[in-house]
Amino acid sequence: MNGKHARIARILIVEDEPILAMVLKQLLQEAGFEIAGATGNLAKALSIVESGICDAAVLDANLAGVSAAPIADALAARGLPFLVLSGYSPAQQPAAFRAGPYLQKPAHPDQVIKLLQQILSTTRS
């Protein structure tokens, strides 16, 4: 990939709190990312991952009482990076989430952007 035609990274937002999903979407767009999708639904998120339209994900570990671990597994199986954004501590999470860096809610917007850029640059290099 040459620098002249570098493609904008497409990010999947998996978040069950509509206001937080909206804030994340705006934050990521302002930082220059494209949004591949935003959902709090396990099946819809898996469908987006399987469609191949995302390059990375910001993943809430708990979607209204349902673990998002299958999404983390699907991302990892495709070699796609993700960061976990959760109100729960890392120790409370299934092993699937350990494949990505972890931020506890509430996280500072700059932390989210910085970590996302780091995991994408690590994957692309």
Contact map, one row per residue, 1 for C-alpha under 8 A:
11101100000000000000000000000000000000000000000000000000000000000000000000000000000000000000000000000000000000000000000000000
11111100000000000000000000000000000000000000000000000000000000000000000000000000000000000000000000000000000000000000000000000
11111100000000000000000000000000000000000000000000000000000000000000000000000000000000000000000000000000000000000000000000000
01111100000000000000000000000000000000000000000000000000000000000000000000000000000000000000000000000000000000000000000000000
11111110000000000000000000000000000000000000000000000000000000000000000000000000000000000000000000000000000000000000000000000
11111111000000000000000000000000000000000000000000000000000000000000000000000000000000000000000000000000000000000000000000000
00001111100000000000000000000000000000000000000000000000000000000000000000000000000000000000000000000000000000000000000000000
00000111110000000000000000000001110000000000000000000000000000000000000000000000000000000000000000000000000000000000000000000
00000011111000000000000000000000110000000000000000000111000000000000000000000000000000000000000000000000000000000000000000000
00000001111100000000000000000000111100000000000000001111000000000000000000000000000000000000000000000000000000000000000000000
00000000111110000000000000000000111110000000000000000111110000000000000000000000000000000000000000000000000000000000000000000
00000000011111000000000000000000001111000000100100000111110000000000000000000000000000000000000000000000000000000000000000000
00000000001111100000100110000000001111100000000000000000111000000000000000000000000000000000000000000000000000000000000000000
00000000000111110000100000000000000001111000100000000000111100000000000000000000000000000000000000000000000000000000000000000
00000000000011111101100000000000000001110000000000000000001100100000000000000000000000000000000000000000000000000000000000000
00000000000001111100100000000000000000111000000000000000000100110000000000000000000000000000000000000000000000000000000000000
00000000000000111111100000000000000000010000000000000000000000000000000000000000000000000000000000000000000000000000000000000
00000000000000111111110000000000000000000000000000000000000000000000000000000000000000000000000000000000000000000000000000000
00000000000000001111111000000000000000000000000000000000000000000000000000000000000000000000000000000000000000000000000000000
00000000000000101111111100000000000000000000000000000000000000000000000000000000000000000000000000000000000000000000000000000
00000000000011111111111110000000000001100000000000000000000000000000000000000000000000000000000000000000000000000000000000000
00000000000000000111111111000000000000000000000000000000000000000000000000000000000000000000000000000000000000000000000000000
00000000000000000011111111100000000000000000000000000000000000000000000000000000000000000000000000000000000000000000000000000
00000000000010000001111111110000000000000000000000000000000000000000000000000000000000000000000000000000000000000000000000000
00000000000010000000111111111000001001000000000000000000000000000000000000000000000000000000000000000000000000000000000000000
00000000000000000000011111111100000000000000000000000000000000000000000000000000000000000000000000000000000000000000000000000
00000000000000000000001111111110000000000000000000000000000000000000000000000000000000000000000000000000000010000000000000000
00000000000000000000000111111111111000000000000000000000000000000000000000000000000000000000000000000000000000001000000000000
00000000000000000000000011111111111000000000000000000000000000000000000000000000000000000000000000000000000000000000000000000
00000000000000000000000001111111100000000000000000000000000000000000000000000000000000000000000000000000000000000000000000000
00000000000000000000000000111111100000000000000000000000000000000000000000000000000000000000000000000000000000001000000000000
00000001000000000000000000011111110000000000000000000000000000000000000000000000000000000000000000000000000000000000000000000
00000001111000000000000000011111111000000000000000000000000000000000000000000000000000000000000000000000000000000000000000000
00000001111000000000000000011001111100000000000000000000000000000000000000000000000000000000000000000000000000000000000000000
00000000011110000000000010011000111111000000000000000000000000000000000000000000000000000000000000000000000000000000000000000
00000000011110000000000000000000011111000000000100001100000000000000000000000000000000000000000000000000000000000000000000000
00000000001110000000000000000000001111100000100100000000000000000000000000000000000000000000000000000000000000000000000000000
00000000000111100000100010000000001111110000100000000000000000000000000000000000000000000000000000000000000000000000000000000
00000000000011110000100000000000000011111001100000000000000000000000000000000000000000000000000000000000000000000000000000000
00000000000001111000000000000000000001111100100000000000000000100000000000000000000000000000000000000000000000000000000000000
00000000000001010000000000000000000000111111100000000000000000100000000000000000000000000000000000000000000000000000000000000
00000000000000000000000000000000000000011111110000000000000000100101001000000000000000000000000000000000000000000000000000000
00000000000000000000000000000000000000001111111000000000000000000000000000000000000000000000000000000000000000000000000000000
00000000000000000000000000000000000000101111111100000000000000000000000000000000000000000000000000000000000000000000000000000
00000000000101000000000000000000000011111111111110000000000000000000001000000000000000000000000000000000000000000000000000000
00000000000000000000000000000000000000000111111111000000000000000000011001000000000000000000000000000000000000000000000000000
00000000000000000000000000000000000000000011111111100000000000000000000000000000000000000000000000000000000000000000000000000
00000000000100000000000000000000000110000001111111111100000000000000000000000000000000000000000000000000000000000000000000000
00000000000000000000000000000000000000000000111111111100000000000000001001100000000000000000000000000000000000000000000000000
00000000000000000000000000000000000000000000011111110000000000000000000001000000000000000000000000000000000000000000000000000
00000000000000000000000000000000000000000000001111111000000000000000000000000000000000000000000000000000000000000000000000000
00000000000000000000000000000000000000000000000111111110000000000000000000000000000000000000000000000000000000000000000000000
00000000010000000000000000000000000100000000000110111110000000000000000000000000000000000000000000000000000000000000000000000
00000000111100000000000000000000000100000000000110011111100000000000000000000000000000000000000000000000000000000000000000000
00000000111100000000000000000000000000000000000000011111100000000000000000000001100000000000000000000000000000000000000100000
00000000111100000000000000000000000000000000000000000111110000000000000000100001110000000000000000000000000000000000000100000
00000000001111000000000000000000000000000000000000000111111000000000000000000001111000000000000000000000000000000000000000000
00000000001111000000000000000000000000000000000000000001111100000000000000000000011110000000000000000000000000000001000000000
00000000000011100000000000000000000000000000000000000000111110000001000100000000011111000000000000000000000000000000000000000
00000000000001110000000000000000000000000000000000000000011111100001000000000000000111000000000000000000000000000000000000000
00000000000000000000000000000000000000000000000000000000001111100011100000000000000111000000100010000000000000000000000000000
00000000000000000000000000000000000000000000000000000000000111111111000000000000000001000000000000000000000000000000000000000
00000000000000110000000000000000000000011100000000000000000111111111000000000000000000000000000000000000000000000000000000000
00000000000000010000000000000000000000000000000000000000000001111100000000000000000000000000000000000000000000000000000000000
00000000000000000000000000000000000000000000000000000000000001111110000000000000000000000000000000000000000000000000000000000
00000000000000000000000000000000000000000100000000000000000001111111000000000000000000000000000000000000000000000000000000000
00000000000000000000000000000000000000000000000000000000000011101111110000000000000000000000000000000000000000000000000000000
00000000000000000000000000000000000000000100000000000000001111100111111100000000000000000000000000000000000000000000000000000
00000000000000000000000000000000000000000000000000000000000010000011111110000000000000000000010110000000000000000000000000000
00000000000000000000000000000000000000000000010000000000000000000011111111000000000000000000000100000000000000000000000000000
00000000000000000000000000000000000000000100110010000000000000000001111111100000000000000000000000000000000000000000000000000
00000000000000000000000000000000000000000000000000000000001000000001111111110000010000000000000110100000000000000000000000000
00000000000000000000000000000000000000000000000000000000000000000000111111111000000000000000000100000000000000000000000000000
00000000000000000000000000000000000000000000010011000000000000000000011111111100000000000000000000000000000000000000000000000
00000000000000000000000000000000000000000000000010000001000000000000001111111111110000000000000000000000000000000000000000000
00000000000000000000000000000000000000000000000000000000000000000000000111111111100000000000000000100000000000000000000000000
00000000000000000000000000000000000000000000000000000000000000000000000011111111000000000000000000000000000000000000000000000
00000000000000000000000000000000000000000000000000000000000000000000000001111111000000000000000000000000000000000000000000000
00000000000000000000000000000000000000000000000000000000000000000000000000111111100000000000000000000000000000000000000000000
00000000000000000000000000000000000000000000000000000011100000000000000000111111110000000000000000000000000000000000000000100
00000000000000000000000000000000000000000000000000000011100000000000000000110011111000000000000000110000000000000000001100100
00000000000000000000000000000000000000000000000000000001111000000000000100100001111100000000000000111000000000000001001000000
00000000000000000000000000000000000000000000000000000000111000000000000000000000111110000000000000011110000000000011000000000
00000000000000000000000000000000000000000000000000000000011110000000000000000000011111000000000010011110000000000000000000000
00000000000000000000000000000000000000000000000000000000011110000000000000000000001111100000000000000111101000000000000000000
00000000000000000000000000000000000000000000000000000000001111000000000000000000000111111000000000000111100000000000000000000
00000000000000000000000000000000000000000000000000000000000000000000000000000000000011111000000000000001110000000000000000000
00000000000000000000000000000000000000000000000000000000000000000000000000000000000001111101100000000001100000000000000000000
00000000000000000000000000000000000000000000000000000000000000000000000000000000000001111111100000000001000000000000000000000
00000000000000000000000000000000000000000000000000000000000000000000000000000000000000011111100000000100000000000000000000000
00000000000000000000000000000000000000000000000000000000000000000000000000000000000000001111100000000000000000000000000000000
00000000000000000000000000000000000000000000000000000000000000000000000000000000000000011111110000000000000000000000000000000
00000000000000000000000000000000000000000000000000000000000010000000000000000000000000011111111010000000000000000000000000000
00000000000000000000000000000000000000000000000000000000000000000000100000000000000000000001111111000000000000000000000000000
00000000000000000000000000000000000000000000000000000000000000000000000000000000000000000000111111100000000000000000000000000
00000000000000000000000000000000000000000000000000000000000000000000110110000000000000000000011111100000000000000000000000000
00000000000000000000000000000000000000000000000000000000000010000000100100000000000100000000111111110000000000000000000000000
00000000000000000000000000000000000000000000000000000000000000000000000000000000000000000000011111111100000000000000000000000
00000000000000000000000000000000000000000000000000000000000000000000000100010000110000000000001111111000000000000000000000000
00000000000000000000000000000000000000000000000000000000000000000000000000000000111100000000000011111100000000000000000000000
00000000000000000000000000000000000000000000000000000000000000000000000000000000011100000000000001111110000000000010000000000
00000000000000000000000000000000000000000000000000000000000000000000000000000000001111000100000001011111000000000000000000000
00000000000000000000000000000000000000000000000000000000000000000000000000000000001111000000000000001111101000010000000000000
00000000000000000000000000000000000000000000000000000000000000000000000000000000000011111000000000000111111000000000000000000
00000000000000000000000000000000000000000000000000000000000000000000000000000000000011110000000000000011111000000000000000000
00000000000000000000000000000000000000000000000000000000000000000000000000000000000000100000000000000001111100000000000000000
00000000000000000000000000000000000000000000000000000000000000000000000000000000000010000000000000000011111110110000000000000
00000000000000000000000000000000000000000000000000000000000000000000000000000000000000000000000000000000011111110000000000000
00000000000000000000000000100000000000000000000000000000000000000000000000000000000000000000000000000000001111111000000000000
00000000000000000000000000000000000000000000000000000000000000000000000000000000000000000000000000000000000111111100000000000
00000000000000000000000000000000000000000000000000000000000000000000000000000000000000000000000000000000001111111110000000000
00000000000000000000000000000000000000000000000000000000000000000000000000000000000000000000000000000010001111111111000000000
00000000000000000000000000010010000000000000000000000000000000000000000000000000000000000000000000000000000011111111100000000
00000000000000000000000000000000000000000000000000000000000000000000000000000000000000000000000000000000000001111111110000000
00000000000000000000000000000000000000000000000000000000000000000000000000000000001000000000000000001000000000111111111000000
00000000000000000000000000000000000000000000000000000000010000000000000000000000011000000000000000000000000000011111111100000
00000000000000000000000000000000000000000000000000000000000000000000000000000000000000000000000000000000000000001111111110000
00000000000000000000000000000000000000000000000000000000000000000000000000000000000000000000000000000000000000000111111111000
00000000000000000000000000000000000000000000000000000000000000000000000000000000110000000000000000000000000000000011111111100
00000000000000000000000000000000000000000000000000000011000000000000000000000000100000000000000000000000000000000001111111110
00000000000000000000000000000000000000000000000000000000000000000000000000000000000000000000000000000000000000000000111111111
00000000000000000000000000000000000000000000000000000000000000000000000000000000000000000000000000000000000000000000011111111
00000000000000000000000000000000000000000000000000000000000000000000000000000001100000000000000000000000000000000000001111111
00000000000000000000000000000000000000000000000000000000000000000000000000000000000000000000000000000000000000000000000111111
00000000000000000000000000000000000000000000000000000000000000000000000000000000000000000000000000000000000000000000000011111
